[in-house]
Amino acid sequence: MKHVARPALAPIAALLLAACVPSVRRDPSPQMGRPEAVSLFGNRLYTPELPLERRTRLEADLAEAQRAYEARPGNADALIWYGRRLAYLGRYRDAVAIFSEGIKRHPRDARIYRHRGHRLITLRRFEHAIRDLRRAAQLTMGQPDQPEPDGMPNAQNVPLSTLQGNIWYHLGLAHYLRGEWGRAAEAFRQALARARNDDSVVAASDWLYMALRRGGRAAEAARVLERIRRDMNVMENTAYHRRLLLYRGELPADSVLTGEGDGTQLATQGYGVGNWHLYNGRRREAEDILWRVVQAENWAPFGYIAAEADLHRLERSGRR
C-alpha cells in the first residue's frame, strides 16, 4: 500500500484510527505463504492473525463443516456451510473454490452464487461478483424470500437478513465499489424493499444514501433519510445507524468516530465519515480518514474495500 504523509486528524478521529491500525505488515516476505488477494493498488493481502480463542472456535466449526461436507458431498447445505466456515477463517480463495464446485453440482441454487459473489467482492474481483449476484437475482425472481441463517449469530440468536435481501445488497456493493453509482442505487433499493427489520433497513439505507450522494442525486438521498429515527431497534448494524444520524445532522462526526467496536465496525465508522467529507467537497479531510482506514489489519470489511476503491480512484484522477 502506498503510504503518504497526511495532516493530523481531530483527536477522536485519530483515536479511532489508532485503535484499528496497530503497525501491520501489508506486503511481507514469501515465507508467510501465498496471499489471499491483491489490493487495488497491487499489494499482496495476507490473512490477518486472529485471537487464539476465536481462531480455535472457528477451526472447530470448520472441522465439523468439513466432516459434514465430506459425508454428503452432494448436499448443497453442507457445501455452503463448508465454504462459509472457510471464509470466516480468512481462507477466501478456498471458499470461492468450494462455491465454484457447488455451482457445478447445483447450477440453479441461488444461494451458492450469492455466497461466491460475496467472497469475490472480498477478493476485489468485482466484475465476477456482479455476474454471480445477477445470476442469483434471476434464479430467485418471482420466488418467496427466505431468512438466511447467520454463521456467527447475534446475542439474540435471531437471523436478521434474507437470501434475496443479501443478493441485492451485495450486488449494490459490487457496483458501488466500481463507481457505478446509479446501478448501485438501483440494487440497494431492491435490498431495502426486502428489509424485514431495522438492521436491514439501516444497512441498505446507508449504502443507498451514499450511492445517491456520490451520483449527484442529493434530493433523492435526502428522502432516504426520512424513515430513519433515533429509536430504531438496531441489534447489529449500529455503525450504519449512527452514520445515517450523522447524515441527518443529528450526530456530529466525532461522535460517530468513537473508536469502539470490532474491526468491521471501525472500518464502517471510518469509511462513512471519510465518504461524508468526500461528497461534501472536503477532499483533504476525506483522504486523511480513508488512508488511515486502509492501514487496518483486516482488509475484508466492506468499509475497508470501499475506502481502498475511493483512494484508488482519487489517485488515478490526480494523475490525469
C-alpha positions as a Python dict, from the first residue, in 0.01 Angstrom:
ca = {
    (1, 'M'): (0, 0, 0),
    (2, 'K'): (128, 343, -81),
    (3, 'H'): (185, 542, 235),
    (4, 'V'): (158, 918, 222),
    (5, 'A'): (223, 1168, 499),
    (6, 'R'): (-112, 1319, 588),
    (7, 'P'): (-214, 1604, 818),
    (8, 'A'): (-318, 1507, 1171),
    (9, 'L'): (-681, 1423, 1233),
    (10, 'A'): (-900, 1560, 1506),
    (11, 'P'): (-827, 1384, 1838),
    (12, 'I'): (-1126, 1148, 1835),
    (13, 'A'): (-1072, 1051, 1472),
    (14, 'A'): (-708, 986, 1548),
    (15, 'L'): (-809, 770, 1844),
    (16, 'L'): (-1036, 560, 1624),
    (17, 'L'): (-771, 502, 1365),
    (18, 'A'): (-500, 434, 1619),
    (19, 'A'): (-724, 158, 1754),
    (20, 'C'): (-751, -14, 1416),
    (21, 'V'): (-400, 37, 1274),
    (22, 'P'): (-154, -131, 1510),
    (23, 'S'): (153, -145, 1283),
    (24, 'V'): (76, -412, 1023),
    (25, 'R'): (298, -565, 755),
    (26, 'R'): (98, -533, 435),
    (27, 'D'): (340, -698, 190),
    (28, 'P'): (561, -940, 385),
    (29, 'S'): (820, -1190, 275),
    (30, 'P'): (725, -1501, 72),
    (31, 'Q'): (786, -1721, 378),
    (32, 'M'): (445, -1615, 509),
    (33, 'G'): (272, -1814, 233),
    (34, 'R'): (52, -1721, -55),
    (35, 'P'): (-154, -1404, -43),
    (36, 'E'): (-529, -1438, -28),
    (37, 'A'): (-586, -1138, -253),
    (38, 'V'): (-423, -843, -424),
    (39, 'S'): (-534, -492, -336),
    (40, 'L'): (-647, -238, -594),
    (41, 'F'): (-303, -81, -550),
    (42, 'G'): (-135, -410, -642),
    (43, 'N'): (-22, -508, -293),
    (44, 'R'): (-44, -863, -163),
    (45, 'L'): (-300, -916, 112),
    (46, 'Y'): (-248, -1192, 367),
    (47, 'T'): (-491, -1344, 612),
    (48, 'P'): (-469, -1140, 934),
    (49, 'E'): (-398, -1308, 1264),
    (50, 'L'): (-698, -1391, 1481),
    (51, 'P'): (-707, -1402, 1860),
    (52, 'L'): (-630, -1756, 1976),
    (53, 'E'): (-969, -1818, 2137),
    (54, 'R'): (-1159, -1705, 1830),
    (55, 'R'): (-935, -1898, 1591),
    (56, 'T'): (-974, -2215, 1797),
    (57, 'R'): (-1352, -2182, 1789),
    (58, 'L'): (-1361, -2112, 1415),
    (59, 'E'): (-1128, -2400, 1337),
    (60, 'A'): (-1352, -2637, 1534),
    (61, 'D'): (-1654, -2508, 1340),
    (62, 'L'): (-1466, -2558, 1013),
    (63, 'A'): (-1365, -2914, 1104),
    (64, 'E'): (-1728, -3000, 1177),
    (65, 'A'): (-1844, -2840, 850),
    (66, 'Q'): (-1574, -3025, 655),
    (67, 'R'): (-1681, -3358, 803),
    (68, 'A'): (-2043, -3288, 710),
    (69, 'Y'): (-1942, -3192, 355),
    (70, 'E'): (-1723, -3500, 308),
    (71, 'A'): (-2001, -3723, 441),
    (72, 'R'): (-2254, -3568, 199),
    (73, 'P'): (-2063, -3403, -87),
    (74, 'G'): (-2378, -3374, -295),
    (75, 'N'): (-2568, -3183, -27),
    (76, 'A'): (-2592, -2810, -107),
    (77, 'D'): (-2638, -2703, 255),
    (78, 'A'): (-2327, -2889, 368),
    (79, 'L'): (-2126, -2739, 86),
    (80, 'I'): (-2244, -2383, 160),
    (81, 'W'): (-2152, -2412, 527),
    (82, 'Y'): (-1811, -2556, 442),
    (83, 'G'): (-1743, -2257, 216),
    (84, 'R'): (-1872, -2008, 471),
    (85, 'R'): (-1661, -2157, 750),
    (86, 'L'): (-1351, -2138, 530),
    (87, 'A'): (-1419, -1769, 468),
    (88, 'Y'): (-1463, -1693, 840),
    (89, 'L'): (-1101, -1807, 884),
    (90, 'G'): (-983, -1577, 605),
    (91, 'R'): (-943, -1861, 352),
    (92, 'Y'): (-1134, -1672, 85),
    (93, 'R'): (-978, -1837, -218),
    (94, 'D'): (-1055, -2182, -80),
    (95, 'A'): (-1411, -2068, -11),
    (96, 'V'): (-1452, -1948, -369),
    (97, 'A'): (-1319, -2282, -495),
    (98, 'I'): (-1576, -2472, -285),
    (99, 'F'): (-1859, -2248, -404),
    (100, 'S'): (-1742, -2297, -763),
    (101, 'E'): (-1762, -2672, -713),
    (102, 'G'): (-2108, -2621, -570),
    (103, 'I'): (-2224, -2428, -875),
    (104, 'K'): (-2114, -2716, -1097),
    (105, 'R'): (-2323, -2956, -889),
    (106, 'H'): (-2617, -2723, -819),
    (107, 'P'): (-2627, -2472, -1108),
    (108, 'R'): (-2973, -2344, -1010),
    (109, 'D'): (-2910, -2289, -640),
    (110, 'A'): (-2909, -1911, -597),
    (111, 'R'): (-2755, -1937, -251),
    (112, 'I'): (-2423, -2060, -387),
    (113, 'Y'): (-2397, -1777, -640),
    (114, 'R'): (-2482, -1532, -360),
    (115, 'H'): (-2203, -1660, -134),
    (116, 'R'): (-1946, -1685, -412),
    (117, 'G'): (-2037, -1330, -518),
    (118, 'H'): (-1977, -1207, -163),
    (119, 'R'): (-1631, -1360, -147),
    (120, 'L'): (-1539, -1242, -495),
    (121, 'I'): (-1602, -891, -361),
    (122, 'T'): (-1361, -967, -76),
    (123, 'L'): (-1103, -1072, -336),
    (124, 'R'): (-1155, -745, -530),
    (125, 'R'): (-1299, -931, -832),
    (126, 'F'): (-1598, -702, -866),
    (127, 'E'): (-1699, -784, -1224),
    (128, 'H'): (-1712, -1157, -1149),
    (129, 'A'): (-1911, -1085, -834),
    (130, 'I'): (-2166, -886, -1034),
    (131, 'R'): (-2216, -1178, -1272),
    (132, 'D'): (-2274, -1420, -985),
    (133, 'L'): (-2511, -1191, -799),
    (134, 'R'): (-2714, -1107, -1108),
    (135, 'R'): (-2748, -1478, -1173),
    (136, 'A'): (-2866, -1528, -816),
    (137, 'A'): (-3123, -1250, -862),
    (138, 'Q'): (-3251, -1417, -1179),
    (139, 'L'): (-3285, -1754, -1005),
    (140, 'T'): (-3490, -1606, -721),
    (141, 'M'): (-3712, -1388, -938),
    (142, 'G'): (-4078, -1446, -853),
    (143, 'Q'): (-3987, -1678, -565),
    (144, 'P'): (-4072, -1619, -198),
    (145, 'D'): (-3784, -1481, 6),
    (146, 'Q'): (-3632, -1682, 289),
    (147, 'P'): (-3432, -1598, 603),
    (148, 'E'): (-3060, -1660, 574),
    (149, 'P'): (-2903, -1830, 877),
    (150, 'D'): (-2616, -1646, 1042),
    (151, 'G'): (-2277, -1810, 1063),
    (152, 'M'): (-2192, -1602, 1368),
    (153, 'P'): (-2529, -1542, 1539),
    (154, 'N'): (-2604, -1225, 1733),
    (155, 'A'): (-2671, -1222, 2107),
    (156, 'Q'): (-3043, -1287, 2049),
    (157, 'N'): (-2966, -1567, 1800),
    (158, 'V'): (-3211, -1408, 1557),
    (159, 'P'): (-3128, -1414, 1182),
    (160, 'L'): (-3169, -1060, 1050),
    (161, 'S'): (-3115, -1096, 676),
    (162, 'T'): (-3280, -1282, 390),
    (163, 'L'): (-3144, -1452, 81),
    (164, 'Q'): (-3287, -1202, -166),
    (165, 'G'): (-3201, -907, 54),
    (166, 'N'): (-2840, -1024, 68),
    (167, 'I'): (-2825, -1086, -306),
    (168, 'W'): (-2931, -730, -388),
    (169, 'Y'): (-2725, -580, -105),
    (170, 'H'): (-2403, -744, -226),
    (171, 'L'): (-2485, -660, -587),
    (172, 'G'): (-2520, -298, -483),
    (173, 'L'): (-2183, -315, -309),
    (174, 'A'): (-2010, -459, -614),
    (175, 'H'): (-2146, -181, -836),
    (176, 'Y'): (-2064, 81, -572),
    (177, 'L'): (-1703, -37, -548),
    (178, 'R'): (-1673, 3, -926),
    (179, 'G'): (-1805, 359, -902),
    (180, 'E'): (-2129, 267, -1079),
    (181, 'W'): (-2347, 483, -859),
    (182, 'G'): (-2675, 451, -1050),
    (183, 'R'): (-2663, 72, -1069),
    (184, 'A'): (-2560, 55, -706),
    (185, 'A'): (-2857, 271, -602),
    (186, 'E'): (-3096, 52, -802),
    (187, 'A'): (-2969, -262, -628),
    (188, 'F'): (-2978, -107, -281),
    (189, 'R'): (-3340, -1, -340),
    (190, 'Q'): (-3419, -365, -411),
    (191, 'A'): (-3242, -468, -90),
    (192, 'L'): (-3432, -204, 107),
    (193, 'A'): (-3763, -329, -35),
    (194, 'R'): (-3684, -671, 114),
    (195, 'A'): (-3578, -544, 457),
    (196, 'R'): (-3773, -713, 739),
    (197, 'N'): (-3621, -536, 1039),
    (198, 'D'): (-3442, -219, 1136),
    (199, 'D'): (-3096, -373, 1100),
    (200, 'S'): (-3161, -448, 733),
    (201, 'V'): (-3325, -109, 683),
    (202, 'V'): (-3027, 89, 813),
    (203, 'A'): (-2770, -118, 622),
    (204, 'A'): (-2943, -81, 284),
    (205, 'S'): (-3042, 281, 352),
    (206, 'D'): (-2687, 384, 435),
    (207, 'W'): (-2535, 247, 114),
    (208, 'L'): (-2831, 373, -90),
    (209, 'Y'): (-2785, 720, 54),
    (210, 'M'): (-2412, 717, -23),
    (211, 'A'): (-2464, 588, -378),
    (212, 'L'): (-2716, 864, -447),
    (213, 'R'): (-2491, 1133, -299),
    (214, 'R'): (-2192, 1012, -498),
    (215, 'G'): (-2412, 1012, -807),
    (216, 'G'): (-2511, 1376, -751),
    (217, 'R'): (-2871, 1295, -655),
    (218, 'A'): (-2886, 1482, -323),
    (219, 'A'): (-3264, 1535, -321),
    (220, 'E'): (-3331, 1162, -364),
    (221, 'A'): (-3073, 1086, -97),
    (222, 'A'): (-3248, 1319, 148),
    (223, 'R'): (-3571, 1122, 104),
    (224, 'V'): (-3391, 804, 209),
    (225, 'L'): (-3330, 961, 550),
    (226, 'E'): (-3698, 1031, 616),
    (227, 'R'): (-3764, 687, 770),
    (228, 'I'): (-3454, 693, 993),
    (229, 'R'): (-3517, 754, 1364),
    (230, 'R'): (-3301, 756, 1674),
    (231, 'D'): (-3519, 493, 1847),
    (232, 'M'): (-3490, 223, 1580),
    (233, 'N'): (-3443, -132, 1710),
    (234, 'V'): (-3093, -197, 1574),
    (235, 'M'): (-2916, -502, 1718),
    (236, 'E'): (-2607, -535, 1497),
    (237, 'N'): (-2573, -250, 1248),
    (238, 'T'): (-2525, 30, 1497),
    (239, 'A'): (-2243, 183, 1290),
    (240, 'Y'): (-2477, 220, 991),
    (241, 'H'): (-2747, 366, 1214),
    (242, 'R'): (-2509, 625, 1357),
    (243, 'R'): (-2385, 716, 1010),
    (244, 'L'): (-2741, 781, 899),
    (245, 'L'): (-2800, 1002, 1202),
    (246, 'L'): (-2485, 1191, 1104),
    (247, 'Y'): (-2626, 1246, 754),
    (248, 'R'): (-2947, 1375, 912),
    (249, 'G'): (-2748, 1626, 1114),
    (250, 'E'): (-2840, 1463, 1445),
    (251, 'L'): (-2488, 1350, 1537),
    (252, 'P'): (-2151, 1523, 1495),
    (253, 'A'): (-1881, 1340, 1301),
    (254, 'D'): (-1659, 1299, 1607),
    (255, 'S'): (-1933, 1113, 1790),
    (256, 'V'): (-1954, 859, 1507),
    (257, 'L'): (-1578, 802, 1517),
    (258, 'T'): (-1586, 658, 1866),
    (259, 'G'): (-1303, 408, 1842),
    (260, 'E'): (-1534, 139, 1984),
    (261, 'G'): (-1635, -194, 1834),
    (262, 'D'): (-1460, -465, 1633),
    (263, 'G'): (-1257, -414, 1316),
    (264, 'T'): (-1563, -426, 1093),
    (265, 'Q'): (-1742, -161, 1296),
    (266, 'L'): (-1432, 58, 1293),
    (267, 'A'): (-1396, 29, 916),
    (268, 'T'): (-1766, 109, 878),
    (269, 'Q'): (-1742, 414, 1101),
    (270, 'G'): (-1425, 542, 937),
    (271, 'Y'): (-1543, 494, 581),
    (272, 'G'): (-1879, 657, 649),
    (273, 'V'): (-1724, 973, 789),
    (274, 'G'): (-1449, 987, 527),
    (275, 'N'): (-1700, 946, 246),
    (276, 'W'): (-1928, 1208, 406),
    (277, 'H'): (-1641, 1456, 382),
    (278, 'L'): (-1572, 1347, 22),
    (279, 'Y'): (-1918, 1404, -124),
    (280, 'N'): (-1945, 1731, 68),
    (281, 'G'): (-1637, 1862, -111),
    (282, 'R'): (-1382, 1824, 170),
    (283, 'R'): (-1134, 1605, -14),
    (284, 'R'): (-842, 1666, 221),
    (285, 'E'): (-1039, 1563, 528),
    (286, 'A'): (-1177, 1263, 339),
    (287, 'E'): (-834, 1140, 235),
    (288, 'D'): (-699, 1181, 587),
    (289, 'I'): (-954, 932, 717),
    (290, 'L'): (-969, 696, 419),
    (291, 'W'): (-592, 646, 414),
    (292, 'R'): (-596, 551, 778),
    (293, 'V'): (-889, 313, 732),
    (294, 'V'): (-683, 111, 482),
    (295, 'Q'): (-399, 66, 729),
    (296, 'A'): (-612, -171, 940),
    (297, 'E'): (-502, -532, 960),
    (298, 'N'): (-834, -678, 849),
    (299, 'W'): (-879, -586, 483),
    (300, 'A'): (-1205, -780, 431),
    (301, 'P'): (-1472, -541, 572),
    (302, 'F'): (-1675, -355, 311),
    (303, 'G'): (-1577, -21, 464),
    (304, 'Y'): (-1211, -104, 411),
    (305, 'I'): (-1267, -213, 50),
    (306, 'A'): (-1474, 98, -23),
    (307, 'A'): (-1200, 323, 122),
    (308, 'E'): (-943, 142, -91),
    (309, 'A'): (-1157, 181, -404),
    (310, 'D'): (-1214, 553, -342),
    (311, 'L'): (-846, 620, -280),
    (312, 'H'): (-754, 428, -594),
    (313, 'R'): (-997, 642, -796),
    (314, 'L'): (-870, 962, -636),
    (315, 'E'): (-511, 871, -709),
    (316, 'R'): (-587, 788, -1071),
    (317, 'S'): (-783, 1110, -1117),
    (318, 'G'): (-490, 1306, -973),
    (319, 'R'): (-255, 1163, -1236),
    (320, 'R'): (-466, 1284, -1526),
}
